[in-house]
């Protein structure tokens, strides 16, 4: 049984990655239904939280059906991160996660996210202050290092464990790599094999099939896997991995009826959380993923994106269900 503090996550948990502009409550809801064991909010700016910025505050919204769930924070100032962690704790998540992995220039240039990989003493100090400030378990998500010359994740893992983090997720790329090239899990495996490391170690990067999930579990010995991009428009990835891990069963692709039902559920959560106008607008980014691989779908996708209201979207989706119900979809 994998545990973070007192949070029990099962024998081999599948985690939904925190993704900016993706893993909001509506998306998390369908991923939870799809089998995700632990989820995180989008990353939240510490400066935004302590200034009471509306966008940052809204990202603190969590719901009982999502549990266990972590709030993820990023920032470059120790005092701001400590204060933000206290604000986040008041929102009653199950844990606080610190982002030391975001490679985006707008974040790293402010000394936050992956930029802390260039200043390990500051990373350690910031983490220690947050661990002391909150009663919840504190976890960290990071990368192998800043670049190929500074892959310092083995040292980072030991030092962060020593000051009290209760789980570590490592993306198998450096900051310089961004999301290019192939993720290298070799050092993730070495961390897990280190007899000093007692906390759960989760691997992240390039897991896009049940077969690959099983292969990486066996090869690197990680305690669980975090899935990001493979879940966008495809929340079924979690249950497919679980089915394959449990009994070697390869689940078929979701048919059009299931796809439409999931899109409608996502849409309903989106409208409930953000209101009709914004809820419908923000769903537009998801249609391509949900209907990827469907032949001759361009016209329907255009109509969905241009649909002005909830009822129109529902009508188009019903039309899609009826037209493509007998089609075989290649993922």
Secondary structure, 3 states (H helix, E strand, C coil): CCEECCEECCCCEEEECCCCCCCCHHHHHHHHHCCCCEEECCCEEHHHHHCCCHHHHHCCCCCHHHCCEEEEEECCCHHHHHHHHHHHHHCCCCEEEEEECCCCHHHHCCCCHHHHHHCHHHHHHHHHHHHHHCCCEEEEEEECCCCHHHCCHHHHHHHHHHCCCCEEEEECCCCCCCCCCCCCCHHHHHHHHCCCCCCEEEEECCCCCHHHHHHHHHHHCCCEEEECHHHCCCCCHHHHHHHHHHHCCCCCCCCHHHHHHHHHHHHHHHHHHHCHHHHHHHHHHHHHHHCCCCCCCHHHHHHHHHCCCHHHHHHHHHHHHHHHCCCCCCC
